[in-house]
């Protein structure tokens, strides 16, 4: 089997395709959450804290001078990123929790008793015939 054939077999496995779909959807979900935090959640929080714009929160570590750019510590962006992470982590936790709950219910459901073998069925028929005669 050639290397290209092995790669094709690998790439077409269900797990790899499912993982790729999950990564694409996860990236889109991350962008949605980032926009929600930056555009919807943080402005009202900043307003409640006295009109603070979190994206502008920073500390100047070094002023710009001739041939040297200024150095800023943008902790407001970091706060927004932490809020993004908390929301995404909570959403993933809820999905995993729901999946575990469904899996647990499947495990708790009693399995059907195994079907008796042909020999056992035949012996039961003989027993029943002897009882009825």
MOCORGI-V724045 format. One record per residue. N is the residue number from 1. PHI is phi in degrees with one decimal (999 if undefined). OMEGA is omega as a letter, one per 20 degrees, with the letter a starting at -180 (999 if undefined). BURIAL is 1 if it has 16 or more other C-alpha atoms within 10 Angstrom, else 0. Layout:
# MOCORGI-V724045
n->{N/N}
phi->{PHI/PHI}
omega->{OMEGA/OMEGA}
burial->{BURIAL/BURIAL}
This chain:
# MOCORGI-V724045
n->{1/2/3/4/5/6/7/8/9/10/11/12/13/14/15/16/17/18/19/20/21/22/23/24/25/26/27/28/29/30/31/32/33/34/35/36/37/38/39/40/41/42/43/44/45/46/47/48/49/50/51/52/53/54/55/56/57/58/59/60/61/62/63/64/65/66/67/68/69/70/71/72/73/74/75/76/77/78/79/80/81/82/83/84/85/86/87/88/89/90/91/92/93/94/95/96/97/98/99/100/101/102/103/104/105/106/107/108/109/110/111/112/113/114/115/116/117/118/119/120/121/122/123/124/125/126/127/128/129/130/131/132/133}
phi->{999/-76.3/-63.0/-65.6/-66.6/-62.5/-63.6/-60.5/-60.1/-64.6/-69.3/-94.0/-63.5/-60.0/-63.7/-68.1/-65.5/-60.0/-63.7/-63.0/-62.3/-62.0/-65.6/-64.7/-65.7/-62.3/-62.6/-65.5/-62.9/-61.3/-66.2/-63.1/-64.9/-60.6/-65.4/-60.3/-67.1/-71.2/-101.7/-116.0/-83.7/-71.6/-58.1/-65.0/-64.2/-62.7/-65.0/-64.9/-91.4/95.0/78.0/-80.3/-100.4/-60.6/-68.3/-94.8/-69.9/-160.4/-126.6/-83.0/-89.3/-148.5/-73.8/-69.3/-139.2/-59.4/79.8/-127.7/-75.8/-72.3/-114.4/-120.3/-106.2/-90.1/-75.6/-65.5/-64.0/-63.9/-60.8/-62.7/-66.2/-64.6/-63.4/-54.2/-59.7/-62.0/-66.5/-64.8/-61.9/-66.6/-62.9/-65.4/-58.2/-65.2/-65.8/-63.8/-61.9/-64.4/-65.2/-63.6/-64.5/-65.9/-65.1/-65.2/-64.6/-64.2/-69.1/-74.4/-64.1/-67.4/-77.4/-65.8/-62.0/-64.9/-69.4/-65.1/-68.2/-62.4/-63.7/-64.9/-62.4/-62.6/-63.2/-66.0/-65.7/-65.1/-59.2/-63.6/-67.4/-68.3/-67.7/-80.7/-95.1}
omega->{a/a/r/r/r/r/r/r/r/a/a/r/a/a/a/r/r/r/r/r/r/r/a/r/r/r/r/r/r/r/r/a/r/r/r/a/a/a/a/a/a/r/r/r/r/r/r/a/r/r/a/r/a/a/r/a/a/r/r/r/r/r/r/r/a/r/a/r/r/r/a/r/a/a/r/r/r/r/r/r/r/r/r/a/a/r/r/r/r/r/r/r/a/r/a/r/r/r/r/r/r/r/r/r/r/a/a/a/a/r/r/r/a/a/a/a/a/r/a/r/r/r/r/r/r/r/a/r/r/r/a/a/999}
burial->{0/0/0/0/0/0/0/0/0/0/0/0/0/0/0/0/0/0/0/0/0/0/0/0/0/0/0/0/0/1/0/0/1/1/0/0/1/1/0/0/0/1/1/0/0/0/0/0/0/0/0/1/1/1/1/0/0/0/0/0/0/0/0/0/0/0/0/0/0/0/0/0/0/0/0/1/1/0/0/1/0/0/1/1/0/0/1/1/0/0/0/0/0/0/0/0/0/0/0/0/0/0/0/0/0/0/0/0/0/0/0/0/0/0/0/0/0/0/0/0/0/0/0/0/0/0/0/0/0/0/0/0/0}
